[in-house]
């Protein structure tokens, strides 16, 4: 990662599915989860926002022990804050 970790203020996180409380089902690589752990360990945690469609909002998504939630989900109908 180039630059200073404390200069990252915002992360746009992709996902397959989300809950209204910010739980995120990613694509299975764990890249964003590891990035957030690294940023939290060495700098401040940036705001994490996911863009999604309403059909991607579910009541439950599978979450592992290392999965990190997003702060806000923006859909065509509105914003779901955590």
C-alpha positions in Angstrom: 0.0 0.0 0.0 1.5 3.3 -1.0 1.2 6.4 1.1 0.4 6.7 4.8 -2.3 4.5 6.3 -3.7 7.4 8.4 -4.5 9.3 5.1 -7.2 6.8 4.1 -10.6 8.4 5.1 -13.0 6.4 3.0 -13.3 2.8 1.7 -15.9 1.8 -0.9 -16.5 -1.9 -0.2 -18.2 -4.2 -2.7 -20.4 -7.1 -1.7 -22.8 -9.8 -2.8 -25.3 -9.2 0.0 -25.8 -7.0 3.1 -28.0 -6.7 6.1 -29.5 -3.4 7.3 -27.1 -3.4 10.2 -24.0 -3.4 8.0 -23.1 -7.1 7.8 -21.5 -7.8 4.5 -21.2 -10.9 2.4 -18.1 -10.3 0.1 -16.7 -12.3 -2.7 -14.7 -14.7 -0.5 -11.2 -13.3 -0.7 -11.2 -11.5 2.6 -9.2 -8.5 1.1 -11.4 -5.8 2.6 -11.6 -7.5 6.0 -7.8 -7.7 6.2 -7.4 -4.1 5.0 -9.7 -2.9 7.7 -7.9 -4.9 10.4 -4.6 -3.4 9.2 -5.9 0.1 9.2 -7.5 -0.2 12.6 -4.2 -1.6 14.0 -1.9 1.0 12.6 -4.2 4.0 12.0 -7.7 5.1 12.5 -10.5 3.1 10.9 -11.9 4.9 7.8 -15.5 5.2 7.0 -16.6 2.1 5.1 -19.5 2.5 2.6 -21.0 -0.1 0.3 -23.1 0.6 -2.8 -25.8 -1.9 -3.4 -29.2 -2.5 -4.9 -32.3 -3.0 -2.7 -32.4 -6.7 -3.8 -29.0 -7.2 -2.1 -30.4 -6.3 1.3 -31.2 -9.5 3.2 -32.4 -10.3 6.8 -29.2 -12.5 7.4 -25.9 -13.0 5.6 -23.3 -15.6 6.7 -20.6 -13.9 8.8 -17.4 -15.3 9.9 -15.3 -14.3 13.0 -13.0 -12.2 10.8 -15.7 -10.5 8.7 -15.9 -6.7 9.2 -19.2 -4.8 8.8 -19.6 -1.6 6.7 -20.7 1.7 8.3 -23.3 2.6 5.6 -25.0 0.9 2.7 -26.3 3.2 -0.1 -29.1 1.8 -2.3 -31.5 3.3 -4.8 -34.0 3.6 -2.0 -31.9 5.2 0.7 -29.1 4.9 3.1 -28.8 2.2 5.8 -26.6 3.4 8.7 -25.1 0.8 11.1 
